[in-house]
Amino acid sequence: MAEQGSMIAQVLSRDFMIQQLEDVEKQLQKDVVENRKGGHDEAADLDTADYAAAHDHVAIVLAQEKAVSSGQHGFVPAPPSRRGRESAPPLDDFVFLSRDPIVSLTQSALEFYFDHPDSKDKVVQEEMPDVRRRGAKGDVPMITDRHLPGVTARRSSNRRLLDQFSITDPGWVSSLVAMGVRWLRKRHAFNPTPPQPAQIGNRARVILVGDWGTGIPRAQRVGTAMRRAVEQGVRDNRDVQVIHLGDVYYSGWKFEYQNRFLPHWPVKPEEADKIGSWSLNGNHDMYSGGHAYFEYLLKDARFGKQNQSSFFRLYNQNWQLLGLDTAWDDNGLKDPQGSWVKQVVDQNKQKTILLTHHQLFSAYEDGPDMGKVLGQKLGPVLDNNQIHTWFWGHEHRFIIYGPSINVQNARLIGHGGVPVYMTHAVGDPYIKPAVFEDRRFIPPGGLERWAMFGFVILDFEDSRINASYVDETGFTVKTETIV
């Protein structure tokens, strides 16, 4: 398949996905009744049991999705500033990124189908007329520039709805969904052996970005800004490393790394021996069982130093960065990582920086399982105040937290590539333990307030780290010195 890049507008709509899940569920039921075996070329070895398992999963998830959205929570649009104005549509109308693996697998299957050269349902490379949301800095679509022709959007009150649409070849898509469900049920084995620790310079530049793998134009713009940071680091004779904190959407299929991640990664293939590339595992990477994450992304020469392991150590004289996999066990920490962290921290004198996809705590997301396993398995080093700094993603925000749970510096940087609403005004109080949140948004000329994307540059200066928080336009939003 040719590189397609950005996501498709309709597949990012919850209403559209409910329609498609209904059609897929009916087709899978037919597949089971007809004792179907095999499928599209990508799913040729399926059997009836695979279709039956997929049907059961889709049927359950469809009922759940109709009742409660599995999309991004906590981004309710701000009320209109003037009386009589319509409020912004729900985020699910524009950016439905589900935390349910079956929904995400179905989105991946649909995009694979729509982008395949043999598909009769084609994609148009231009924005849908009613979602032309452009920012003040550069002519960049706020979400995506690709859509299905003939599927028009309409409004009912403040909702954006799509015309009913049925794919031309439902059997093709059902086989792709069944294959995805099989990958999920038989996920890739966890690699319990970390690679050899990688020594970096005392004046290294480490670039961090989280939740970047959407491939949409604004995420590509983040990649361009990161590339400039890479080149500046090289000109300054720094050892440069670039680290992704996980999540390639929708569910970590090979074509998603091919189209949405690797072409826009700020390290060029020919630079693999000179500039380090690292990627954590995210929950969306695991929604297809992690097979492409371990067997495709980590086999790319740029990520060769990871040795197909999802946890690793970088170090210099004063600091060590420990990247952990919190997604193989979703919102957990697969063994032996907990004991490995304790051993590494106890045996080395450097200050420790943790890098994870999931968060230890949150100002916005709540629940009894939030960071529970992380807190338990890393309890020995947390209790001994051995974790100096921690960067994580998962939530699509940029927040600086005050000292919490024995972590001196905790930073949420999950704002790399997923469009979300900015729901707070600049002057609103921060929600503890937050001490800073980037409250800026891109004026769309409409009702939506799209939060800015960004990434982090860590410039190591012996015992100090100069941190620069940079947005998608290349503007430095905030700086701090970590000591």
C-alpha positions in Angstrom: 0.0 0.0 0.0 1.1 3.5 -0.7 1.6 5.9 2.2 -1.7 7.5 3.0 -0.8 9.5 6.1 -3.6 11.3 7.8 -6.8 9.9 9.3 -10.1 9.8 7.6 -12.7 12.3 8.9 -15.7 10.0 9.0 -13.8 7.3 10.9 -13.1 9.9 13.5 -16.9 10.3 14.1 -18.5 8.2 16.9 -21.9 8.3 15.0 -20.3 6.9 11.9 -18.4 4.2 13.9 -21.6 3.1 15.6 -23.2 2.7 12.1 -20.2 0.7 10.9 -20.1 -1.5 14.0 -23.7 -2.4 13.4 -22.9 -3.4 9.8 -19.8 -5.3 10.9 -21.7 -7.2 13.6 -24.4 -8.3 11.1 -21.7 -9.4 8.6 -19.8 -11.4 11.3 -23.1 -13.1 12.2 -23.5 -14.0 8.6 -19.9 -15.3 8.5 -20.6 -17.5 11.5 -23.9 -18.9 10.1 -22.2 -19.7 6.7 -19.3 -21.3 8.5 -16.9 -18.9 6.7 -13.1 -19.7 6.6 -10.4 -17.4 5.2 -10.9 -13.8 4.2 -9.1 -10.9 2.6 -5.4 -11.5 1.7 -4.4 -10.1 5.0 -6.6 -12.6 6.8 -6.4 -15.7 4.6 -5.9 -18.2 7.4 -9.0 -17.3 9.5 -11.4 -20.0 10.5 -15.0 -20.0 11.7 -13.9 -19.8 15.4 -12.1 -16.5 14.6 -15.3 -15.1 13.1 -17.4 -16.3 16.0 -15.0 -14.7 18.6 -15.0 -11.5 16.7 -18.8 -11.4 16.5 -19.1 -11.9 20.2 -16.7 -9.1 21.0 -18.2 -6.7 18.5 -21.8 -7.4 19.7 -20.8 -6.7 23.3 -18.8 -3.6 22.6 -21.5 -2.2 20.2 -24.1 -2.4 23.0 -21.7 -0.7 25.4 -20.8 2.0 22.9 -24.4 2.9 22.2 -24.9 3.4 26.0 -21.7 5.2 26.9 -19.0 6.7 24.8 -15.6 5.0 25.0 -13.9 8.2 23.6 -11.9 10.9 25.2 -13.4 12.0 28.5 -12.9 15.4 30.2 -13.0 17.6 27.2 -16.5 19.0 27.3 -16.6 22.1 25.2 -16.5 25.5 27.0 -19.9 27.3 27.0 -20.4 29.9 24.4 -19.0 33.3 25.3 -22.1 35.2 24.1 -25.8 34.5 24.6 -27.6 33.0 21.7 -24.5 31.4 20.3 -24.5 27.7 19.7 -22.1 25.6 21.8 -19.4 23.5 20.2 -20.3 19.9 19.2 -19.0 17.1 21.3 -15.4 16.1 20.7 -16.6 12.6 19.7 -18.1 14.2 16.5 -14.6 15.2 15.3 -12.0 13.2 17.2 -13.4 9.9 18.4 -10.4 8.0 19.7 -11.7 5.1 21.7 -10.1 3.4 24.6 -11.9 0.2 23.7 -9.6 -2.1 21.7 -12.5 -3.6 19.6 -13.7 -0.1 18.5 -10.1 0.9 17.7 -9.5 -2.3 15.7 -12.6 -1.6 13.7 -11.4 1.9 12.9 -8.0 0.4 11.8 -9.8 -2.2 9.6 -11.9 0.5 8.0 -9.0 2.8 7.2 -7.0 -0.1 5.8 -9.9 -1.0 3.6 -10.6 2.6 2.4 -7.0 3.2 1.6 -6.4 -0.1 -0.2 -6.0 0.3 -4.0 -8.5 -2.5 -4.7 -11.2 -0.9 -2.5 -14.2 0.6 -4.4 -14.7 3.1 -1.6 -12.2 5.8 -2.1 -10.9 8.7 0.0 -10.6 12.3 -1.1 -7.5 14.3 0.0 -9.2 17.5 1.1 -11.0 18.7 4.2 -14.7 18.2 4.5 -16.2 21.7 3.8 -18.0 21.9 7.2 -14.9 21.0 9.3 -12.5 23.5 7.8 -11.0 24.6 11.1 -7.8 26.5 10.5 -5.5 28.2 12.9 -4.0 31.7 13.1 -0.5 30.4 12.5 -0.3 28.6 9.2 -2.8 27.1 7.0 -3.1 23.7 8.7 -6.3 21.8 9.2 -7.2 21.3 12.8 -8.0 17.6 12.4 -7.6 16.0 9.0 -7.7 16.7 5.3 -9.1 13.3 4.2 -12.7 12.2 3.9 -15.1 9.9 2.1 -16.8 11.6 -0.8 -20.6 11.7 -0.8 -20.9 11.3 3.0 -22.0 14.8 3.9 -22.3 16.2 7.4 -25.3 17.9 8.8 -26.3 19.4 12.1 -29.0 18.6 14.6 -28.9 21.2 17.4 -25.2 21.3 18.3 -24.4 17.8 16.9 -22.6 17.0 13.8 -24.1 14.0 12.1 -23.2 12.0 9.0 -25.3 10.5 6.3 -25.8 6.7 6.5 -23.0 4.9 4.7 -22.5 1.3 4.0 -19.2 -0.1 2.7 -19.2 -1.8 -0.7 -17.5 -5.0 0.6 -18.5 -5.7 4.2 -17.0 -9.2 4.0 -13.6 -7.8 3.4 -13.9 -5.5 6.5 -15.3 -8.2 8.7 -12.4 -10.5 7.9 -10.0 -7.6 8.8 -11.8 -7.1 12.1 -11.7 -10.8 12.8 -8.0 -10.8 12.2 -7.5 -7.8 14.5 -9.4 -9.5 17.2 -7.3 -12.6 16.8 -4.1 -10.5 17.2 -5.6 -9.0 20.3 -6.5 -12.3 21.8 -3.1 -13.8 21.0 -0.9 -10.8 21.8 2.8 -10.7 21.2 5.1 -12.1 23.9 6.6 -9.6 26.3 10.4 -9.4 26.0 11.7 -9.6 29.6 15.3 -8.7 28.7 16.2 -5.0 28.3 18.8 -4.0 25.8 22.3 -3.0 26.8 22.2 0.4 28.6 23.0 3.2 26.2 25.5 5.8 27.3 24.7 9.4 26.3 26.8 12.5 26.5 26.8 14.7 29.6 25.6 17.5 27.2 23.1 15.3 25.4 19.8 16.6 23.9 16.8 14.3 24.6 13.6 15.1 22.8 10.4 13.7 24.2 7.0 13.5 22.6 3.8 11.6 23.7 0.8 10.3 21.9 2.1 11.5 18.6 1.1 8.7 16.2 -1.9 10.1 14.4 -0.2 11.2 11.2 -2.6 14.2 10.9 -1.2 17.5 9.5 -0.7 19.1 12.9 1.2 16.0 14.2 3.4 16.2 11.1 4.0 19.8 12.0 5.2 18.7 15.5 7.5 16.3 13.7 8.9 19.2 11.6 9.5 21.2 14.8 11.2 18.2 16.4 13.4 17.9 13.3 14.6 21.4 13.7 15.4 20.6 17.3 17.4 17.6 16.2 19.3 19.6 13.7 20.1 22.3 16.2 21.3 19.7 18.7 23.6 18.3 16.0 25.0 21.7 15.2 25.6 22.3 18.9 27.7 19.0 19.0 25.2 17.3 21.3 24.4 13.7 21.5 20.8 13.7 20.3 18.2 11.1 21.3 14.4 11.2 20.4 11.9 9.2 22.5 8.2 8.6 21.8 6.1 7.8 24.9 3.7 5.5 23.0 0.4 5.3 21.1 0.2 4.9 17.4 -3.5 5.1 16.3 -5.9 3.5 16.1 -4.5 0.2 17.2 -0.9 -0.3 16.2 -1.3 -2.1 12.8 1.7 -2.3 10.6 0.2 0.1 8.1 -0.3 2.7 10.8 3.4 2.7 11.7 4.2 2.8 7.9 1.9 5.7 7.2 1.5 7.7 10.4 4.7 7.3 12.3 7.9 6.4 10.5 7.6 8.8 7.5 7.3 11.8 9.9 9.7 10.6 12.6 12.3 13.4 13.0 15.3 11.0 12.7 16.1 10.0 9.1 16.8 6.4 8.2 20.4 7.2 7.2 21.0 8.8 10.7 20.2 5.6 12.6 23.9 5.2 13.7 24.2 8.8 14.8 20.9 9.8 16.4 19.1 7.6 18.9 15.4 6.6 18.5 13.4 5.0 21.2 9.6 4.2 21.5 7.6 3.1 24.5 4.6 0.8 24.2 1.2 2.5 24.5 -2.3 1.0 25.1 -3.2 1.8 21.4 -0.1 0.0 20.3 -1.3 -3.1 22.2 -4.9 -3.0 20.8 -3.8 -5.3 18.0 -1.7 -7.4 20.4 1.5 -5.4 20.0 2.6 -7.5 17.1 3.6 -4.6 14.8 5.1 -2.6 17.6 7.5 -5.4 18.5 8.0 -7.0 15.1 7.9 -3.9 12.8 8.5 -0.6 14.6 11.3 -1.9 16.8 12.9 -3.7 13.9 13.3 -0.4 12.1 17.0 0.3 12.0 16.5 3.7 13.8 15.1 1.8 16.8 17.7 -1.0 16.7 19.3 -0.1 20.0 16.1 -1.2 21.8 16.7 -4.8 20.6 13.0 -5.3 20.4 12.5 -4.6 24.1 9.9 -2.2 25.4 11.9 -1.0 28.4 15.4 0.4 28.4 18.0 2.6 30.1 19.9 5.6 28.9 22.5 7.2 31.2 25.4 9.7 31.5 27.5 10.7 34.5 24.7 12.5 36.4 21.4 11.2 35.1 19.7 8.0 34.0 16.5 7.7 32.0 14.5 4.5 32.5 11.8 3.9 29.8 9.1 1.4 31.0 6.3 -0.5 29.4 3.0 0.2 31.1 0.8 -1.0 28.3 1.6 -4.7 27.8 -0.3 -5.0 31.0 -2.7 -2.0 30.4 -2.1 0.6 33.1 0.3 -1.8 34.8 3.9 -2.8 34.8 4.7 -6.2 33.4 7.3 -8.2 35.4 10.3 -8.0 35.8 10.3 -4.3 35.3 9.6 -3.4 38.9 12.5 -5.4 40.2 14.7 -4.2 37.4 14.0 -0.6 38.3 14.9 -1.2 41.9 18.1 -3.0 41.0 19.2 -0.3 38.5 18.4 2.5 40.9 20.1 0.9 43.8 23.2 0.0 41.8 23.8 3.4 40.1 24.4 6.8 41.6 22.8 8.9 38.9 19.5 10.8 39.5 16.6 8.8 38.0 14.1 10.0 35.4 11.2 7.7 34.6 9.5 7.6 31.2 6.1 5.9 30.8 3.0 6.0 28.7 0.6 5.8 31.6 0.4 8.2 34.5 1.0 7.6 38.2 -1.7 10.2 39.1 -3.9 12.7 37.3 -5.6 16.1 38.0 -8.4 15.1 35.6 -8.8 11.3 35.4 -9.9 9.6 38.5 -10.7 6.0 39.6 -9.5 3.4 42.0 -7.1 1.9 39.4 -5.4 5.1 38.4 -1.6 4.4 38.8 -2.4 1.6 41.3 -0.1 -1.0 39.9 2.6 1.5 39.1 2.5 2.7 42.6 2.7 -0.8 44.1 5.4 -2.2 41.9 7.6 0.9 42.1 6.7 1.4 45.8 10.2 0.5 47.1 11.9 3.3 45.0 9.1 5.8 45.5 9.2 5.3 49.2 12.9 5.9 49.3 12.6 9.1 47.3 14.7 7.6 44.5 12.6 8.9 41.5 13.7 12.4 40.8 11.6 13.2 37.7 8.9 11.5 35.7 7.5 12.2 32.2 4.3 10.4 31.0 1.6 10.7 28.3 -1.8 9.0 27.9 -3.8 12.0 28.7 -3.7 14.5 25.8 -2.6 17.5 27.8 0.5 19.4 28.8 0.6 19.8 32.6 3.4 20.5 35.1 2.7 19.0 38.5 4.1 20.0 41.9 6.0 17.4 44.0 3.7 14.5 44.5 3.9 10.9 45.8 7.7 11.3 46.4 8.3 12.4 42.8 10.0 15.9 42.7 9.1 16.7 39.1 6.1 15.0 37.4 5.2 16.2 33.9 2.3 15.2 31.6 3.2 15.6 28.0 0.6 13.6 26.1 -0.2 16.5 23.8 1.9 15.4 20.8 -0.7 14.6 18.2 -4.3 14.2 19.3 -6.7 17.1 18.8 -8.7 18.0 22.0 -10.6 21.0 23.2 -9.1 23.4 25.6 -11.8 23.6 28.2 -10.3 26.1 30.6 -9.6 29.8 30.4 -6.2 31.2 31.0 -7.1 32.6 34.4 -8.9 29.5 35.7 -7.2 28.0 38.8 -5.1 24.9 38.3 -6.4 21.6 39.6 -4.1 20.3 42.2 -1.4 19.0 42.2 -1.0 20.8 38.8 1.0 24.1 39.0 0.9 24.8 35.3 -1.2 23.9 32.3 -0.9 25.3 28.8 -4.3 26.9 28.4 -3.7 28.3 24.9 -5.8 27.2 22.0 -5.9 27.8 18.3 -8.7 30.2 17.2 -10.6 28.2 14.7 -12.9 30.9 13.5 -15.7 28.7 14.8 -17.0 27.3 18.0 -14.2 24.9 18.8 -11.1 25.8 20.8 -8.3 23.3 19.8 -5.5 22.9 22.4 -2.0 23.3 21.1 0.2 20.3 20.4 3.8 20.1 21.6 6.9 18.3 22.8 9.9 18.7 25.2 13.6 19.3 24.7 15.8 18.3 27.5 19.3 19.8 27.2 21.7 18.1 29.7 24.4 20.3 31.1 26.2 18.1 33.5 24.2 18.1 36.7 21.5 20.4 35.3 18.8 19.8 32.7 17.4 22.8 30.8 13.9 21.8 29.7 12.1 23.6 26.9 8.4 22.9 26.2 7.8 23.7 22.6 4.5 23.9 20.7 3.7 22.7 17.2 4.7 26.0 15.7 8.1 25.9 17.2 7.3 28.5 19.9 8.8 27.8 23.3 5.9 27.9 25.8 7.8 27.4 29.0 11.3 26.6 30.2 12.6 25.3 33.5 15.8 24.0 35.0 15.8 20.6 36.6 18.5 20.0 39.1 
